[in-house]
Amino acid sequence: MRIAHILTRLLRAGSEENTLSTALWQAQHGHEVHIIHGPDPDRGWAAEYGHLMAFHTLPDMVHPVAPLADLRAVLALRGLLRKLDPDVLHTHQSKAGVLGALAAPACPHMAVLRGLHIVSFQTSSWPKRGLFLGLEHIAARFSDRFLAVSDATGRAYLQAGIAREVTTIHSGMDLARFTTAGPAPDLPSDGPMIVMLAAFEPRKRHAAFLEALPPLLARHPDLRLCFAGKGPEEAAIRAQIARMGLGDHVLMLGHRPDPEALIARADLSILCSTNEGLPRVIVQSLAGGCPVVSTDLPALREVLTDGVNGLIAPPDDLPAMIGMIDALLDGPAHLARLAQGAQETDLSNWALDRLGRESTRQSVLAWQARQARHQRRAAAHLAKGVIQ
């Protein structure tokens, strides 16, 4: 099959890792794969996988809402789809899902699978929520199937009336890579360490967490916090660390190709996002035997059990989250129990092979259903012509 994937941003973040993992599996199993993305991508993806799949940049397919650029992006996407003539289009990320669906009529025989990584309309203000819901309903008319990274994400689309049926395919990854890793040799080996592996964007709340951090450092002066990732907020966070005098405690590691080594060194993995689907880093941390402290997220309890393999903080109370971390650093026995719980967590639903296999199986089913509909319509038109 010829399969295309579309996403506005091609950075080093969860939805991109999910998309490229799926595409890689498909390419390795004999499918022709194309990645269509917006401007300013992380060039590492094409450098690593360009020999297995084709990468196409659409300069107008920007991440923020921009009506004129969005119109140009739809037109450019229609032209590219006509040229590529894919059998299947997978759309990822919220805006790419809408743009891809609007461009899909350019290839009537192409099946469209809507990937649901996050629910953008849940945390939006009311004007934006109405706009996003309206666009999602329009996009749904051109989508054959919906694939969600978590049950909670799928339920949100069902409850909003956008989708009638959603298939959950968890964001698979190479779990053995995390279960067998040793600690990164370039990190300090002494003292407690917590890690936050997250793209530098506002919803991850790096800045707010730093503001809440000083009381914890006062009680644990040997504590180090590692931020690993890339993104548009990175420079601002570096400036904030300097302004707050936290340079001895907060390590900015940038993008790391060895997240398993960071997790292996950490005592705790943290996440304080306002909105997520089901973060891959939580699964990765548990696979590495590292307990998680996270703000409450809709899909979190599909893998994290409060008090068993981590702790769940109120979504809008970072001081409470800081208090949980403080208590664990002061209570090594409790921390050890959570680490044991992390090691014993059943993560089989997040196996890498399952992600590629199930996503591709859904692609085939959607394509077959699309072709069957076209055949029925063609037969109906032919019968109508004979009768006339």
KELO-883265 format. One record per residue (C-alpha): residue number from 0; x, y, z; residue in one letter; chain. Coordinates in nm, 4 decimals. Layout:
N
  num         X         Y         Z  residu  chaine
  NUM         X         Y         Z       A       A
...
This chain:
388
  num         X         Y         Z  residu  chaine
    0    0.0000    0.0000    0.0000       M       A
    1    0.0978    0.3629   -0.0440       R       A
    2    0.0482    0.5336    0.2936       I       A
    3    0.0797    0.9031    0.3799       A       A
    4    0.0985    1.0562    0.7268       H       A
    5    0.0309    1.4256    0.7856       I       A
    6    0.1229    1.6397    1.0877       L       A
    7    0.1785    2.0127    1.1249       T       A
    8    0.4853    1.9865    1.3475       R       A
    9    0.7702    1.7414    1.3113       L       A
   10    0.9581    1.8008    1.6345       L       A
   11    1.0886    1.5645    1.9010       R       A
   12    0.7691    1.5027    2.0943       A       A
   13    0.5189    1.2279    2.1699       G       A
   14    0.2853    1.2518    1.8713       S       A
   15    0.5806    1.2666    1.6338       E       A
   16    0.7409    0.9621    1.7958       E       A
   17    0.4114    0.7770    1.7653       N       A
   18    0.3733    0.8756    1.3999       T       A
   19    0.7298    0.7884    1.2984       L       A
   20    0.7194    0.4580    1.4869       S       A
   21    0.4060    0.3609    1.2945       T       A
   22    0.5522    0.4791    0.9637       A       A
   23    0.8778    0.2933    1.0261       L       A
   24    0.6936   -0.0334    1.0920       W       A
   25    0.4943    0.0139    0.7723       Q       A
   26    0.8047    0.0908    0.5662       A       A
   27    0.9869   -0.2102    0.7051       Q       A
   28    0.6912   -0.4302    0.6089       H       A
   29    0.6948   -0.3339    0.2443       G       A
   30    0.4626   -0.0317    0.2287       H       A
   31    0.5503    0.2930    0.0513       E       A
   32    0.5385    0.5632    0.3173       V       A
   33    0.5269    0.9432    0.2918       H       A
   34    0.5524    1.1928    0.5801       I       A
   35    0.3889    1.5305    0.5087       I       A
   36    0.4685    1.8022    0.7618       H       A
   37    0.4800    2.1766    0.8234       G       A
   38    0.7810    2.4119    0.8299       P       A
   39    1.0864    2.4071    1.0585       D       A
   40    1.1019    2.0323    1.1237       P       A
   41    1.3604    1.8578    1.3342       D       A
   42    1.5992    1.7501    1.0587       R       A
   43    1.7037    1.4448    1.2545       G       A
   44    1.3932    1.2520    1.1502       W       A
   45    1.4673    1.2755    0.7768       A       A
   46    1.8377    1.2097    0.8358       A       A
   47    1.7553    0.8927    1.0277       E       A
   48    1.4677    0.7548    0.8215       Y       A
   49    1.4912    0.9313    0.4840       G       A
   50    1.6212    0.6141    0.3183       H       A
   51    1.3045    0.4291    0.4207       L       A
   52    1.0328    0.6897    0.3614       M       A
   53    0.9836    1.0217    0.1835       A       A
   54    0.9505    1.3522    0.3715       F       A
   55    0.7516    1.6434    0.2231       H       A
   56    0.7481    1.9968    0.3699       T       A
   57    0.4486    2.2273    0.3212       L       A
   58    0.5616    2.5780    0.4300       P       A
   59    0.2063    2.7078    0.4867       D       A
   60    0.1017    2.4199    0.7136       M       A
   61    0.1861    2.6073    1.0339       V       A
   62    0.0797    2.4994    1.3820       H       A
   63   -0.1163    2.8113    1.4959       P       A
   64   -0.4529    2.8957    1.3437       V       A
   65   -0.3796    3.1241    1.0446       A       A
   66   -0.6756    3.1393    0.8020       P       A
   67   -0.4899    3.2526    0.4885       L       A
   68   -0.1969    3.0161    0.5441       A       A
   69   -0.4424    2.7381    0.6291       D       A
   70   -0.6260    2.7883    0.3000       L       A
   71   -0.2981    2.7778    0.1095       R       A
   72   -0.1984    2.4674    0.3047       A       A
   73   -0.5193    2.2857    0.2080       V       A
   74   -0.4680    2.3727   -0.1581       L       A
   75   -0.1028    2.2646   -0.1469       A       A
   76   -0.1974    1.9457    0.0334       L       A
   77   -0.4619    1.8650   -0.2262       R       A
   78   -0.2040    1.9040   -0.5007       G       A
   79    0.0482    1.6867   -0.3209       L       A
   80   -0.2081    1.4147   -0.2503       L       A
   81   -0.3103    1.4066   -0.6166       R       A
   82    0.0562    1.3650   -0.7078       K       A
   83    0.1270    1.0932   -0.4492       L       A
   84   -0.2115    0.9199   -0.4924       D       A
   85   -0.1957    0.7350   -0.1582       P       A
   86   -0.4266    0.4487   -0.0708       D       A
   87   -0.4433    0.5646    0.2908       V       A
   88   -0.3936    0.8951    0.4703       L       A
   89   -0.3242    0.9020    0.8437       H       A
   90   -0.3811    1.2458    0.9990       T       A
   91   -0.2099    1.3304    1.3282       H       A
   92   -0.2286    1.6260    1.5673       Q       A
   93   -0.5434    1.8377    1.5921       S       A
   94   -0.4925    2.0904    1.3147       K       A
   95   -0.3369    1.8431    1.0732       A       A
   96   -0.6446    1.6264    1.1202       G       A
   97   -0.8682    1.9083    0.9997       V       A
   98   -0.6431    2.0155    0.7112       L       A
   99   -0.5952    1.6577    0.5982       G       A
  100   -0.9674    1.5881    0.6025       A       A
  101   -1.0442    1.9037    0.4026       L       A
  102   -0.7843    1.8050    0.1431       A       A
  103   -0.8948    1.4405    0.1266       A       A
  104   -1.1639    1.4851   -0.1456       P       A
  105   -0.8763    1.5384   -0.3908       A       A
  106   -0.8307    1.1583   -0.3773       C       A
  107   -1.1803    1.0032   -0.3623       P       A
  108   -1.0502    0.6453   -0.3430       H       A
  109   -0.8168    0.7243   -0.0490       M       A
  110   -0.9136    0.6077    0.3012       A       A
  111   -0.8627    0.8625    0.5808       V       A
  112   -0.7744    0.7533    0.9343       L       A
  113   -0.7884    1.0239    1.2005       R       A
  114   -0.5228    0.9822    1.4688       G       A
  115   -0.6356    1.1202    1.8056       L       A
  116   -0.3318    1.2110    2.0159       H       A
  117   -0.4818    1.4881    2.2279       I       A
  118   -0.8214    1.6509    2.2829       V       A
  119   -0.7634    2.0151    2.1964       S       A
  120   -1.1208    2.1290    2.2622       F       A
  121   -1.1297    2.0089    2.6236       Q       A
  122   -0.9070    2.2802    2.7714       T       A
  123   -0.9800    2.5608    2.5263       S       A
  124   -1.1694    2.8789    2.6112       S       A
  125   -1.5329    2.8809    2.5039       W       A
  126   -1.4848    3.0716    2.1748       P       A
  127   -1.1986    2.8467    2.0725       K       A
  128   -1.3808    2.5387    2.1973       R       A
  129   -1.6761    2.6164    1.9700       G       A
  130   -1.4458    2.6744    1.6740       L       A
  131   -1.2453    2.3566    1.7355       F       A
  132   -1.5586    2.1461    1.7820       L       A
  133   -1.7075    2.2822    1.4597       G       A
  134   -1.3907    2.2050    1.2660       L       A
  135   -1.3673    1.8576    1.4171       E       A
  136   -1.7258    1.7820    1.3101       H       A
  137   -1.6464    1.8971    0.9562       I       A
  138   -1.3309    1.6877    0.9457       A       A
  139   -1.5201    1.3843    1.0735       A       A
  140   -1.7341    1.3854    0.7591       R       A
  141   -1.4233    1.3030    0.5549       F       A
  142   -1.2695    1.0527    0.7988       S       A
  143   -1.3217    0.6778    0.7633       D       A
  144   -1.1881    0.5674    1.1013       R       A
  145   -1.0694    0.7169    1.4296       F       A
  146   -0.7636    0.5806    1.6110       L       A
  147   -0.6982    0.7062    1.9650       A       A
  148   -0.3871    0.6696    2.1798       V       A
  149   -0.6029    0.6128    2.4895       S       A
  150   -0.9556    0.5127    2.5860       D       A
  151   -1.0123    0.8533    2.7478       A       A
  152   -0.9166    1.0378    2.4300       T       A
  153   -1.1550    0.8241    2.2296       G       A
  154   -1.4382    0.8777    2.4795       R       A
  155   -1.4017    1.2539    2.4477       A       A
  156   -1.4613    1.2323    2.0717       Y       A
  157   -1.7552    0.9956    2.1204       L       A
  158   -1.9168    1.2127    2.3864       Q       A
  159   -1.8757    1.5233    2.1692       A       A
  160   -2.0575    1.3447    1.8882       G       A
  161   -1.7606    1.3788    1.6534       I       A
  162   -1.7029    1.0059    1.6090       A       A
  163   -1.9428    0.7131    1.6227       R       A
  164   -1.6709    0.4563    1.6823       E       A
  165   -1.3089    0.4875    1.7989       V       A
  166   -1.0391    0.2209    1.8116       T       A
  167   -0.7750    0.2562    2.0824       T       A
  168   -0.4203    0.1752    1.9737       I       A
  169   -0.1780    0.2673    2.2479       H       A
  170    0.1381    0.4531    2.1545       S       A
  171    0.3810    0.1639    2.1276       G       A
  172    0.7541    0.1819    2.1936       M       A
  173    1.0593   -0.0396    2.2416       D       A
  174    0.9993   -0.1286    2.6061       L       A
  175    1.3114   -0.3463    2.6366       A       A
  176    1.5200   -0.0387    2.5667       R       A
  177    1.3976    0.1055    2.8984       F       A
  178    1.3877   -0.2082    3.1098       T       A
  179    1.7554   -0.2887    3.0452       T       A
  180    1.9124    0.0613    3.0395       A       A
  181    2.1910    0.1829    3.2644       G       A
  182    2.2222    0.5421    3.3926       P       A
  183    2.3639    0.8129    3.1682       A       A
  184    2.7356    0.8498    3.2457       P       A
  185    2.7336    1.2268    3.1856       D       A
  186    2.4866    1.2950    3.4676       L       A
  187    2.5927    1.3508    3.8297       P       A
  188    2.5923    1.0201    4.0153       S       A
  189    2.5377    1.1663    4.3617       D       A
  190    2.2242    1.3080    4.5200       G       A
  191    1.8562    1.2723    4.4304       P       A
  192    1.7477    1.3484    4.0752       M       A
  193    1.4112    1.4053    3.9096       I       A
  194    1.3594    1.4226    3.5342       V       A
  195    1.0989    1.5872    3.3145       M       A
  196    1.1067    1.4667    2.9560       L       A
  197    0.8777    1.7025    2.7666       A       A
  198    0.8813    1.9339    2.4677       A       A
  199    0.9246    2.2988    2.5659       F       A
  200    0.5770    2.4323    2.4971       E       A
  201    0.3336    2.6192    2.7240       P       A
  202    0.1002    2.3297    2.8062       R       A
  203    0.3910    2.1378    2.9640       K       A
  204    0.4256    2.4152    3.2288       R       A
  205    0.8025    2.4132    3.2751       H       A
  206    0.7907    2.7787    3.3832       A       A
  207    0.5190    2.7273    3.6432       A       A
  208    0.7000    2.4277    3.7885       F       A
  209    1.0199    2.6290    3.8252       L       A
  210    0.8283    2.8986    4.0129       E       A
  211    0.7029    2.6348    4.2573       A       A
  212    1.0441    2.4680    4.2966       L       A
  213    1.2377    2.6845    4.5513       P       A
  214    1.0712    2.5423    4.8680       P       A
  215    1.1651    2.1906    4.7538       L       A
  216    1.5265    2.2948    4.6924       L       A
  217    1.5401    2.4583    5.0336       A       A
  218    1.4582    2.1228    5.1930       R       A
  219    1.6730    1.9184    4.9534       H       A
  220    1.9712    2.1355    4.8557       P       A
  221    2.1425    1.8443    4.6774       D       A
  222    1.8435    1.7808    4.4472       L       A
  223    1.8869    1.8131    4.0710       R       A
  224    1.6089    1.8561    3.8173       L       A
  225    1.6764    1.7550    3.4561       C       A
  226    1.4743    1.9053    3.1721       F       A
  227    1.5158    1.7075    2.8480       A       A
  228    1.3501    1.8123    2.5227       G       A
  229    1.3282    2.0818    2.2589       K       A
  230    1.0657    2.3350    2.1639       G       A
  231    0.9706    2.7017    2.1257       P       A
  232    0.9841    2.7796    2.4992       E       A
  233    1.3380    2.6510    2.5522       E       A
  234    1.5138    2.9891    2.5400       A       A
  235    1.2611    3.1431    2.7785       A       A
  236    1.3096    2.8591    3.0279       I       A
  237    1.6863    2.8967    3.0151       R       A
  238    1.6462    3.2677    3.0878       A       A
  239    1.4124    3.1929    3.3777       Q       A
  240    1.6599    2.9475    3.5298       I       A
  241    1.9305    3.2143    3.5144       A       A
  242    1.7008    3.4817    3.6564       R       A
  243    1.6000    3.2598    3.9491       M       A
  244    1.9581    3.1496    4.0170       G       A
  245    1.8757    2.7816    3.9658       L       A
  246    2.1688    2.6941    3.7434       G       A
  247    2.3272    2.4619    4.0021       D       A
  248    2.0039    2.2638    4.0414       H       A
  249    1.8333    2.2569    3.6996       V       A
  250    2.0098    2.0880    3.4092       L       A
  251    1.8964    2.1737    3.0567       M       A
  252    1.9826    1.8677    2.8498       L       A
  253    1.8167    1.9508    2.5166       G       A
  254    1.6973    1.6644    2.3006       H       A
  255    1.8469    1.3363    2.4182       R       A
  256    1.8590    1.0248    2.2017       P       A
  257    1.8934    0.8203    2.5227       D       A
  258    1.5855    0.8960    2.7357       P       A
  259    1.6149    0.5476    2.8833       E       A
  260    1.9508    0.6443    3.0383       A       A
  261    1.8021    0.9548    3.1991       L       A
  262    1.5154    0.7519    3.3436       I       A
  263    1.7580    0.4884    3.4709       A       A
  264    1.9435    0.7558    3.6686       R       A
  265    1.6335    0.9349    3.8023       A       A
  266    1.4627    0.8758    4.1339       D       A
  267    1.1399    1.0240    3.9975       L       A
  268    0.9927    1.1134    3.6600       S       A
  269    0.7555    1.4106    3.6653       I       A
  270    0.5004    1.5680    3.4327       L       A
  271    0.2839    1.8720    3.5034       C       A
  272    0.1038    1.9242    3.1719       S       A
  273   -0.2378    2.0862    3.1431       T       A
  274   -0.3437    1.8626    2.8540       N       A
  275   -0.2190    1.5343    2.7069       E       A
  276   -0.3466    1.2234    2.5366       G       A
  277   -0.1506    0.9550    2.7182       L       A
  278    0.2119    1.0689    2.7455       P       A
  279    0.4648    0.8190    2.6156       R       A
  280    0.7130    0.9320    2.8794       V       A
  281    0.4920    0.7935    3.1566       I       A
  282    0.4986    0.4482    2.9985       V       A
  283    0.8716    0.4785    2.9335       Q       A
  284    0.9382    0.5776    3.2948       S       A
  285    0.7417    0.2837    3.4343       L       A
  286    0.9191    0.0481    3.1935       A       A
  287    1.2450    0.1781    3.3388       G       A
  288    1.1244    0.1139    3.6940       G       A
  289    1.1046    0.4859    3.7719       C       A
  290    0.7963    0.6043    3.9642       P       A
  291    0.5978    0.8928    3.8187       V       A
  292    0.4517    1.2011    3.9833       V       A
  293    0.2103    1.3719    3.7464       S       A
  294   -0.0738    1.6159    3.7456       T       A
  295   -0.4055    1.4458    3.6804       D       A
  296   -0.4777    1.3873    3.3117       L       A
  297   -0.7824    1.2195    3.1527       P       A
  298   -0.6015    0.9035    3.0348       A       A
  299   -0.3477    0.8794    3.3155       L       A
  300   -0.5144    0.6006    3.5111       R       A
  301   -0.4993    0.3665    3.2124       E       A
  302   -0.1381    0.3045    3.3140       V       A
  303   -0.0658    0.4936    3.6395       L       A
  304   -0.2197    0.3788    3.9686       T       A
  305   -0.1988    0.6365    4.2456       D       A
  306    0.0057    0.5012    4.5348       G       A
  307    0.1159    0.1883    4.3448       V       A
  308    0.3540    0.2983    4.0681       N       A
  309    0.3379    0.6738    4.1159       G       A
  310    0.1398    0.9627    4.2571       L       A
  311   -0.1284    1.1768    4.0922       I       A
  312   -0.1523    1.5439    4.1855       A       A
  313   -0.4485    1.7802    4.1361       P       A
  314   -0.4274    1.9309    3.7860       P       A
  315   -0.4060    2.2946    3.8988       D       A
  316   -0.2081    2.2623    4.2222       D       A
  317    0.1662    2.2527    4.1566       L       A
  318    0.2498    2.3246    4.5238       P       A
  319    0.0645    2.0018    4.6076       A       A
  320    0.2743    1.8208    4.3487       M       A
  321    0.5895    1.9702    4.5029       I       A
  322    0.4696    1.8424    4.8413       G       A
  323    0.4310    1.4904    4.7038       M       A
  324    0.7835    1.4965    4.5642       I       A
  325    0.9145    1.6302    4.8957       D       A
  326    0.7466    1.3489    5.0894       A       A
  327    0.8918    1.0826    4.8599       L       A
  328    1.2430    1.2239    4.8860       L       A
  329    1.2016    1.2181    5.2642       D       A
  330    1.0539    0.8672    5.2590       G       A
  331    1.2885    0.6250    5.0825       P       A
  332    1.0781    0.3221    5.1789       A       A
  333    0.7695    0.4680    5.0094       H       A
  334    0.9763    0.5630    4.7061       L       A
  335    1.1147    0.2081    4.6862       A       A
  336    0.7614    0.0613    4.6952       R       A
  337    0.6567    0.2855    4.4076       L       A
  338    0.9672    0.1847    4.2124       A       A
  339    0.8762   -0.1808    4.2648       Q       A
  340    0.5244   -0.1040    4.1479       G       A
  341    0.6635    0.0619    3.8368       A       A
  342    0.8707   -0.2453    3.7547       Q       A
  343    0.5673   -0.4715    3.7931       E       A
  344    0.3312   -0.2634    3.5747       T       A
  345    0.1845   -0.4551    3.2801       D       A
  346    0.2798   -0.2512    2.9724       L       A
  347    0.2090   -0.5123    2.7049       S       A
  348   -0.0490   -0.2856    2.5357       N       A
  349    0.2325   -0.0407    2.4587       W       A
  350    0.4553   -0.2858    2.2721       A       A
  351    0.6103   -0.1330    1.9601       L       A
  352    0.5097   -0.4110    1.7216       D       A
  353    0.1445   -0.3827    1.8264       R       A
  354    0.1335   -0.0122    1.7334       L       A
  355    0.2537   -0.0676    1.3772       G       A
  356    0.0640   -0.3903    1.3211       R       A
  357   -0.2728   -0.2643    1.4476       E       A
  358   -0.2447    0.0764    1.2792       S       A
  359   -0.1709   -0.0926    0.9488       T       A
  360   -0.4501   -0.3460    0.9951       R       A
  361   -0.6930   -0.0599    1.0473       Q       A
  362   -0.5509    0.1041    0.7339       S       A
  363   -0.6222   -0.2050    0.5266       V       A
  364   -0.9754   -0.2401    0.6658       L       A
  365   -1.0525    0.1262    0.5993       A       A
  366   -0.9150    0.1036    0.2448       W       A
  367   -1.1151   -0.2109    0.1717       Q       A
  368   -1.4337   -0.0501    0.3038       A       A
  369   -1.3703    0.2609    0.0944       R       A
  370   -1.3212    0.0538   -0.2233       Q       A
  371   -1.6340   -0.1478   -0.1519       A       A
  372   -1.8377    0.1727   -0.1214       R       A
  373   -1.7048    0.2981   -0.4535       H       A
  374   -1.7890   -0.0319   -0.6199       Q       A
  375   -2.1442   -0.0222   -0.4842       R       A
  376   -2.1897    0.3354   -0.6049       R       A
  377   -2.0492    0.2499   -0.9465       A       A
  378   -2.2825   -0.0483   -0.9718       A       A
  379   -2.5784    0.1677   -0.8673       A       A
  380   -2.4964    0.4324   -1.1300       H       A
  381   -2.4567    0.1631   -1.3940       L       A
  382   -2.7904    0.0045   -1.3001       A       A
  383   -2.9585    0.3437   -1.3087       K       A
  384   -2.8176    0.4098   -1.6568       G       A
  385   -2.9389    0.0724   -1.7859       V       A
  386   -3.2886    0.1358   -1.6500       I       A
  387   -3.3027    0.4789   -1.8082       Q       A
